[in-house]
Amino acid sequence: MNISPLDHRYWSANKELFDSLAETLSERASVRYLVMAEVSLLRAHIKGHFNSNSLMLEEISKLETLVSPDEVAAEEEITRHNIRALVNVIQRYLSDELKPWVHLGATSVDILDTSMAMRIRDAMRNTVIPLLLDLLDSLILITVAEAETPQVGRTHGQLAVPITFGFTMAEYVSRLGQSIVEIEKRSGDLRGKLAGAVGAYNATSLISIDPEKLEDEYLSELGLKRAEYANQIVEPEHLLRLLLEINAAFGIIANLADDLRHLQRSEIGEVTESFGSGQVGSSTMPQKRNPWNSEHVKSLWKAFAPRIMSFYMDQISEHQRDLSNSASGRFVTDYIAGFAAAAARMNKVVKGLAVRKEKMAENLSGLGDGVLAEPTYILLALSGHGDAHEIIRKATLEADSSGRKLSRVLKEDYPEEWQSLSDRLEAVLGISADSFYANPASYNGLAAKRAVNLSERYTIISREIRKKVGE
């Protein structure tokens, strides 16, 4: 009977992941975090006005287990106000002496924004960042394993100069690795507040001689810092910057999915996703092995990435606050869930990816030595031929039209230039021209080295971030 695909189709495909996210992002989790914020405020009041009375501290320590989401929901049916319902329920479990201090000095958003910051922070650090690190580590493994596997490069959908498959995958090690660093940083910089209805500490100035100190005590208990400036709400940019970086990571993962999808095309066939023994690729074509996991990741990105526009629009609130984000702001949590589902699926693809080295070699060798037009032009220019590019352009056209190899065209039609190339190759690489043109795959620059170096760099970074998030 669920309506959202997240609650049935994608939950059933990611039960462990979604159950982990539910610990921070569900409605039940929301109530638990709200209680944590109210308890922290009570603790600050007890410290400041009751000399840290141990009996009172013990009394409030039980609230997180006593207050149930169901009880709060039932109370909200009466109050039609979520935070007032929460306060009423909390007061039921406290002595008469403490009841007046519940929520005292706070406005609803002091509790809501603070608890939301905690929830998003914990969701990222407990679930999402470890998931992204798992994907990064999977990418590193395949990058190192395939660091020297020859592959033809592709630009504009056209075959280019040789690289290695490890270098292809190193792109995503680097891009995703950089994004994870930013996500960890941004998730640790979410802010809370206890500044009252307009952010000027009006109410808490009646309670404490140092309202900012009271705010710091309230927030430090929750592992947060206060916003530099708050009106009724916390500055929206802290959460927005995190969401923007998540969206960047979403795009990186979708780009990887798209690249792997294209490499599985029948006419390319350089990689394949894992395919179960009983899995069906088509209802009518039994031979099909569709790259459906990669397509699924890209499709999730198409569904969720545009939501970043509403996050931008939630940046604007009239004067000290309006409620124009009351509906749109609720979709942050399922945006994070959609992103996590895509990351999990991408990790599944990478872990099960079969690299068809023989097909990569076949696609590269099928180009003959024409793929070496670039180094031929450069070597000829280095030999002093000012019109080197034009010479090689014409030579490649002749090779295409005559069916001859580029090296043969150069030998037969451009003997002077061929001699210059031979001399330069002996001087620069210590090999003959015949050897160079017989092995185009060896012209791959620093592809293998870059793949290994980037893998080593992000292996270290992955370990450091795992320590930061307590893995």
C-alpha positions as CSV (number, residue, x, y, z in Angstrom):
1,M,0.0,0.0,0.0
2,N,3.0,2.3,-0.1
3,I,3.0,5.1,-2.6
4,S,6.7,6.1,-2.7
5,P,9.0,3.7,-4.6
6,L,11.5,4.4,-1.8
7,D,9.2,2.7,0.7
8,H,8.8,-0.6,-1.2
9,R,10.9,-1.1,-4.3
10,Y,14.1,0.5,-3.2
11,W,13.7,-0.4,0.5
12,S,13.4,-4.1,-0.5
13,A,16.6,-3.8,-2.6
14,N,18.5,-2.0,0.2
15,K,17.0,-3.3,3.5
16,E,20.1,-3.1,5.6
17,L,21.0,0.3,4.2
18,F,17.6,1.8,4.6
19,D,17.2,0.3,8.1
20,S,20.5,2.0,9.0
21,L,19.2,5.3,7.5
22,A,16.0,4.9,9.4
23,E,18.0,5.2,12.7
24,T,18.5,8.9,11.8
25,L,16.1,9.9,9.1
26,S,12.8,8.3,9.9
27,E,9.9,10.0,11.7
28,R,10.6,7.9,14.8
29,A,14.2,9.0,14.7
30,S,13.0,12.6,14.4
31,V,11.2,12.4,17.7
32,R,14.1,10.7,19.4
33,Y,16.5,13.5,18.2
34,L,14.0,16.2,19.3
35,V,13.9,14.6,22.8
36,M,17.7,14.7,22.8
37,A,17.6,18.4,22.1
38,E,15.0,19.1,24.7
39,V,17.0,17.0,27.3
40,S,20.1,18.9,26.5
41,L,18.3,22.2,27.1
42,L,17.0,20.9,30.4
43,R,20.5,19.8,31.4
44,A,21.8,23.3,30.7
45,H,19.1,24.8,32.8
46,I,19.7,22.4,35.7
47,K,23.4,23.2,35.5
48,G,22.8,26.9,35.6
49,H,19.8,27.2,38.0
50,F,20.0,24.0,40.2
51,N,23.7,23.6,40.7
52,S,23.7,20.5,38.5
53,N,21.3,18.7,40.9
54,S,22.1,15.0,40.5
55,L,18.6,13.8,41.1
56,M,17.2,16.1,38.5
57,L,19.9,15.0,36.0
58,E,19.0,11.4,36.7
59,E,15.3,12.2,36.2
60,I,15.8,13.7,32.7
61,S,18.3,11.0,31.7
62,K,15.4,8.6,31.4
63,L,13.3,10.8,29.0
64,E,14.9,9.4,25.8
65,T,13.5,5.9,26.6
66,L,10.2,7.1,28.2
67,V,9.0,9.4,25.5
68,S,7.6,7.4,22.6
69,P,6.9,8.7,19.0
70,D,3.4,7.2,19.2
71,E,2.6,9.2,22.3
72,V,3.9,12.4,20.7
73,A,1.9,11.7,17.5
74,A,-1.3,11.2,19.5
75,E,-0.7,14.4,21.4
76,E,-0.1,16.3,18.1
77,E,-3.6,15.2,17.0
78,I,-4.8,17.4,19.8
79,T,-2.4,20.3,19.8
80,R,-1.9,20.5,16.0
81,H,1.7,21.6,16.9
82,N,4.5,19.1,16.8
83,I,6.9,20.7,19.4
84,R,4.1,21.7,21.8
85,A,2.9,18.1,21.6
86,L,6.5,16.9,22.4
87,V,6.8,19.3,25.4
88,N,3.4,18.2,26.8
89,V,4.5,14.5,26.6
90,I,7.9,15.2,28.2
91,Q,6.3,17.1,31.1
92,R,4.2,14.0,31.9
93,Y,7.4,12.2,32.9
94,L,8.9,15.0,35.1
95,S,8.4,16.3,38.6
96,D,6.5,19.5,39.1
97,E,9.7,21.3,39.9
98,L,11.2,20.5,36.4
99,K,8.0,20.8,34.3
100,P,8.2,24.6,33.9
101,W,11.8,24.3,32.6
102,V,10.9,22.1,29.6
103,H,11.5,24.1,26.4
104,L,12.0,27.3,28.5
105,G,13.6,30.1,26.4
106,A,13.4,28.1,23.2
107,T,11.3,28.6,20.1
108,S,10.2,25.5,18.1
109,V,12.9,26.0,15.5
110,D,15.7,26.1,18.1
111,I,14.8,22.4,18.7
112,L,13.8,21.5,15.1
113,D,16.9,23.0,13.4
114,T,19.2,21.6,16.0
115,S,17.8,18.1,15.9
116,M,17.8,18.2,12.1
117,A,21.5,19.1,12.1
118,M,22.2,16.2,14.4
119,R,20.1,13.8,12.3
120,I,21.8,14.7,9.0
121,R,25.2,14.7,10.6
122,D,24.7,11.3,12.0
123,A,23.1,9.9,8.9
124,M,26.1,11.0,6.8
125,R,28.8,9.9,9.3
126,N,27.1,6.6,10.4
127,T,25.8,5.4,7.1
128,V,26.4,7.5,3.9
129,I,30.1,8.3,4.2
130,P,31.0,4.7,5.1
131,L,28.9,3.6,2.1
132,L,30.8,6.1,-0.2
133,L,34.1,4.9,1.2
134,D,33.2,1.3,0.4
135,L,32.5,2.4,-3.2
136,L,35.8,4.3,-3.3
137,D,37.7,1.3,-2.0
138,S,36.0,-0.9,-4.7
139,L,37.1,1.6,-7.4
140,I,40.6,1.6,-6.0
141,L,40.9,-2.2,-6.2
142,I,39.9,-2.3,-9.8
143,T,42.1,0.7,-10.7
144,V,45.2,-1.0,-9.2
145,A,44.3,-4.4,-10.8
146,E,43.8,-2.8,-14.2
147,A,46.5,-0.1,-14.0
148,E,48.4,-1.5,-17.0
149,T,45.5,-3.1,-19.0
150,P,45.6,-1.4,-22.4
151,Q,42.4,0.4,-23.6
152,V,41.7,2.9,-26.3
153,G,40.7,6.3,-25.1
154,R,37.5,7.9,-26.3
155,T,36.6,11.6,-26.8
156,H,33.5,13.0,-28.4
157,G,32.4,9.3,-28.9
158,Q,35.4,8.8,-31.1
159,L,38.4,6.6,-30.6
160,A,41.4,8.5,-29.4
161,V,44.9,7.6,-28.2
162,P,45.7,4.6,-26.0
163,I,45.3,4.7,-22.2
164,T,44.7,1.9,-19.6
165,F,41.5,0.8,-18.0
166,G,43.0,1.5,-14.6
167,F,43.5,5.1,-15.7
168,T,39.8,5.2,-16.8
169,M,38.7,4.1,-13.4
170,A,41.2,6.4,-11.6
171,E,39.1,9.3,-12.9
172,Y,36.4,8.2,-10.5
173,V,38.7,7.4,-7.7
174,S,39.9,11.0,-7.8
175,R,36.5,12.7,-8.4
176,L,34.6,10.7,-5.9
177,G,37.5,10.8,-3.4
178,Q,37.6,14.6,-3.5
179,S,33.8,14.8,-3.1
180,I,33.9,12.5,0.0
181,V,36.4,14.7,1.6
182,E,34.1,17.7,1.2
183,I,31.0,15.7,2.3
184,E,32.8,14.7,5.5
185,K,33.9,18.3,6.1
186,R,30.4,19.8,5.4
187,S,28.6,17.1,7.5
188,G,30.8,18.1,10.4
189,D,29.9,21.8,10.1
190,L,26.1,21.7,10.5
191,R,24.9,24.1,13.1
192,G,22.3,24.4,15.8
193,K,20.8,27.3,17.7
194,L,19.1,28.5,20.9
195,A,18.5,32.1,20.0
196,G,14.8,32.4,20.3
197,A,11.9,33.5,18.1
198,V,13.8,36.1,16.0
199,G,17.4,35.0,16.8
200,A,18.2,38.0,19.2
201,Y,18.2,35.9,22.4
202,N,15.1,37.8,23.7
203,A,13.7,35.0,25.8
204,T,17.0,33.5,27.0
205,S,18.1,37.0,28.2
206,L,15.4,36.7,30.8
207,I,16.8,33.3,32.0
208,S,20.5,33.7,31.8
209,I,23.0,36.6,32.3
210,D,25.0,35.1,29.4
211,P,22.5,33.7,26.8
212,E,25.3,32.8,24.3
213,K,27.0,30.7,27.0
214,L,23.7,28.9,27.7
215,E,23.4,28.3,23.9
216,D,26.9,26.9,23.7
217,E,26.3,24.6,26.7
218,Y,23.1,23.3,25.1
219,L,24.8,22.7,21.8
220,S,28.1,21.2,23.0
221,E,26.2,18.4,24.7
222,L,24.9,17.6,21.2
223,G,28.2,17.9,19.5
224,L,27.2,21.0,17.6
225,K,28.4,24.6,17.2
226,R,26.0,27.6,17.1
227,A,25.3,29.5,13.9
228,E,27.3,32.7,13.5
229,Y,24.0,34.4,12.9
230,A,20.5,33.1,13.3
231,N,17.1,34.6,13.1
232,Q,14.3,32.2,13.9
233,I,16.2,29.6,11.8
234,V,19.8,28.5,11.4
235,E,21.6,29.9,8.4
236,P,20.4,27.6,5.6
237,E,23.8,27.7,3.8
238,H,25.4,25.1,6.2
239,L,22.9,22.4,5.1
240,L,22.7,23.7,1.5
241,R,26.5,23.4,1.0
242,L,26.4,19.8,2.2
243,L,23.5,19.0,-0.1
244,L,25.3,20.6,-3.0
245,E,28.3,18.4,-2.5
246,I,26.1,15.4,-2.2
247,N,24.5,16.3,-5.5
248,A,28.0,16.7,-7.0
249,A,28.8,13.1,-5.8
250,F,25.5,11.9,-7.2
251,G,26.6,13.3,-10.6
252,I,30.0,11.6,-10.4
253,I,28.4,8.3,-9.6
254,A,25.9,8.7,-12.4
255,N,28.7,9.6,-14.8
256,L,30.6,6.4,-13.8
257,A,27.4,4.4,-14.4
258,D,26.9,6.0,-17.8
259,D,30.5,5.2,-18.8
260,L,30.2,1.6,-17.7
261,R,26.9,1.3,-19.5
262,H,28.4,2.4,-22.8
263,L,31.4,0.1,-22.4
264,Q,28.9,-2.8,-22.2
265,R,27.4,-1.9,-25.6
266,S,27.4,-4.9,-27.9
267,E,29.7,-3.2,-30.4
268,I,32.2,-2.3,-27.6
269,G,31.8,-5.1,-25.0
270,E,34.8,-4.2,-22.9
271,V,33.1,-4.8,-19.5
272,T,30.1,-6.7,-18.2
273,E,28.0,-6.4,-15.1
274,S,27.5,-9.6,-13.1
275,F,24.4,-11.5,-14.2
276,G,22.6,-14.0,-12.0
277,S,22.2,-17.6,-13.3
278,G,18.4,-17.2,-13.3
279,Q,18.3,-13.5,-14.2
280,V,16.3,-12.4,-17.3
281,G,17.5,-9.6,-19.5
282,S,14.4,-9.4,-21.7
283,S,10.9,-10.7,-21.7
284,T,11.1,-11.6,-25.4
285,M,14.9,-11.8,-26.2
286,P,16.4,-14.5,-24.0
287,Q,20.0,-13.7,-25.1
288,K,20.0,-10.2,-23.7
289,R,22.3,-9.2,-20.8
290,N,21.2,-5.6,-20.2
291,P,23.4,-3.2,-18.2
292,W,20.4,-2.6,-16.0
293,N,22.2,-1.8,-12.8
294,S,24.2,1.0,-14.4
295,E,21.0,2.3,-16.0
296,H,19.2,2.1,-12.6
297,V,21.9,4.4,-11.1
298,K,21.6,7.0,-13.8
299,S,17.8,6.9,-13.6
300,L,17.9,7.5,-9.8
301,W,20.2,10.5,-10.5
302,K,17.7,11.8,-13.0
303,A,14.9,11.5,-10.4
304,F,16.7,13.0,-7.4
305,A,19.4,15.5,-8.7
306,P,16.8,18.1,-9.9
307,R,15.6,18.4,-6.3
308,I,18.6,20.5,-5.6
309,M,16.6,23.4,-7.1
310,S,14.1,23.2,-4.2
311,F,17.0,23.2,-1.7
312,Y,18.3,26.4,-3.3
313,M,14.8,27.9,-3.0
314,D,14.7,26.9,0.6
315,Q,17.6,29.2,1.1
316,I,15.2,32.2,1.1
317,S,13.0,32.9,4.0
318,E,11.1,36.2,4.5
319,H,12.5,38.5,7.2
320,Q,13.2,36.5,10.3
321,R,11.3,33.4,9.0
322,D,8.4,32.1,7.0
323,L,7.0,28.6,6.4
324,S,7.5,28.4,2.7
325,N,10.0,25.5,3.2
326,S,7.6,23.5,5.5
327,A,6.8,21.0,2.7
328,S,9.9,21.1,0.5
329,G,12.3,20.8,3.5
330,R,10.8,17.4,4.4
331,F,12.2,15.9,1.2
332,V,15.8,16.3,2.2
333,T,15.7,12.9,4.0
334,D,14.4,10.9,1.1
335,Y,16.8,12.7,-1.2
336,I,19.6,11.4,0.9
337,A,18.0,7.9,0.8
338,G,17.8,8.0,-3.0
339,F,21.5,9.0,-3.2
340,A,22.5,6.2,-0.8
341,A,20.5,3.7,-2.9
342,A,22.4,4.8,-6.0
343,A,25.8,4.6,-4.3
344,A,25.0,1.1,-3.0
345,R,23.9,-0.1,-6.5
346,M,27.0,1.5,-8.0
347,N,29.2,-0.4,-5.5
348,K,27.5,-3.6,-6.5
349,V,28.2,-2.9,-10.2
350,V,31.9,-2.2,-9.5
351,K,32.4,-5.1,-7.2
352,G,30.9,-7.5,-9.8
353,L,32.4,-5.9,-12.9
354,A,34.1,-8.3,-15.3
355,V,36.9,-6.7,-17.4
356,R,37.2,-8.2,-20.8
357,K,40.8,-7.5,-21.5
358,E,40.8,-9.4,-24.8
359,K,38.0,-7.2,-26.1
360,M,39.9,-4.1,-25.0
361,A,43.0,-5.3,-26.8
362,E,40.9,-6.2,-29.9
363,N,39.2,-2.8,-30.0
364,L,42.6,-1.1,-29.7
365,S,44.4,-3.3,-32.2
366,G,41.5,-2.8,-34.7
367,L,42.6,0.7,-35.2
368,G,46.0,-0.4,-36.4
369,D,48.8,2.1,-36.1
370,G,46.5,5.0,-37.1
371,V,46.0,5.6,-33.4
372,L,49.6,6.9,-33.3
373,A,48.9,9.9,-35.5
374,E,49.3,12.2,-32.5
375,P,52.8,11.0,-31.5
376,T,53.8,10.9,-35.2
377,Y,52.9,14.6,-35.6
378,I,54.7,15.6,-32.3
379,L,57.9,13.6,-33.1
380,L,57.9,15.1,-36.6
381,A,57.5,18.6,-35.3
382,L,60.3,18.0,-32.8
383,S,62.5,17.1,-35.8
384,G,62.0,20.5,-37.2
385,H,59.1,20.0,-39.6
386,G,56.9,23.1,-39.3
387,D,54.1,21.6,-41.3
388,A,54.1,18.3,-39.4
389,H,50.4,18.4,-38.5
390,E,49.4,18.9,-42.1
391,I,51.7,16.2,-43.3
392,I,50.3,13.6,-40.9
393,R,46.7,14.8,-41.5
394,K,47.2,14.0,-45.2
395,A,48.9,10.7,-44.4
396,T,46.0,9.5,-42.3
397,L,43.6,10.4,-45.0
398,E,45.7,8.4,-47.5
399,A,45.9,5.5,-45.0
400,D,42.1,5.4,-44.7
401,S,41.4,5.6,-48.4
402,S,44.1,3.1,-49.4
403,G,43.7,0.6,-46.6
404,R,47.4,0.9,-45.8
405,K,48.8,1.3,-42.3
406,L,49.9,4.7,-41.4
407,S,53.5,3.5,-41.0
408,R,53.5,2.1,-44.5
409,V,52.1,5.3,-46.0
410,L,54.9,7.2,-44.2
411,K,57.6,4.8,-45.4
412,E,56.4,4.7,-49.0
413,D,55.1,8.2,-49.5
414,Y,57.1,10.3,-47.1
415,P,60.6,8.7,-46.9
416,E,62.3,11.9,-45.6
417,E,59.8,12.3,-42.8
418,W,60.0,8.6,-42.0
419,Q,63.7,8.9,-41.6
420,S,63.2,11.9,-39.3
421,L,60.7,9.9,-37.2
422,S,63.1,6.9,-37.0
423,D,66.0,9.1,-35.8
424,R,63.8,10.9,-33.2
425,L,62.4,7.6,-31.8
426,E,65.9,6.2,-31.4
427,A,67.0,9.4,-29.6
428,V,63.9,9.8,-27.4
429,L,62.7,6.3,-26.7
430,G,65.7,4.1,-27.8
431,I,63.5,2.0,-30.1
432,S,63.1,1.7,-33.8
433,A,60.2,3.1,-35.7
434,D,59.1,-0.3,-36.7
435,S,58.9,-1.4,-33.1
436,F,57.0,1.7,-32.1
437,Y,54.3,1.4,-34.8
438,A,54.0,-2.4,-34.2
439,N,52.9,-1.8,-30.6
440,P,50.4,1.2,-30.4
441,A,49.3,0.1,-26.9
442,S,52.6,1.1,-25.4
443,Y,51.9,4.8,-26.2
444,N,49.9,5.5,-23.0
445,G,51.9,8.2,-21.3
446,L,51.6,8.2,-17.5
447,A,48.3,6.3,-17.5
448,A,49.4,3.3,-15.4
449,K,51.5,5.5,-13.1
450,R,48.7,8.0,-12.5
451,A,46.3,5.2,-11.8
452,V,48.6,3.7,-9.1
453,N,49.5,7.0,-7.6
454,L,45.9,8.2,-7.3
455,S,44.9,4.8,-5.8
456,E,47.6,5.1,-3.2
457,R,46.6,8.7,-2.3
458,Y,42.9,7.9,-1.9
459,T,43.6,4.6,0.0
460,I,45.3,6.8,2.7
461,I,42.4,9.4,2.6
462,S,39.8,6.6,2.9
463,R,41.5,5.3,6.0
464,E,41.7,8.8,7.5
465,I,38.1,9.6,6.9
466,R,37.0,6.2,8.4
467,K,38.8,7.2,11.5
468,K,37.1,10.6,11.6
469,V,33.6,9.1,11.3
470,G,34.4,6.4,13.9
471,E,34.5,3.4,11.6
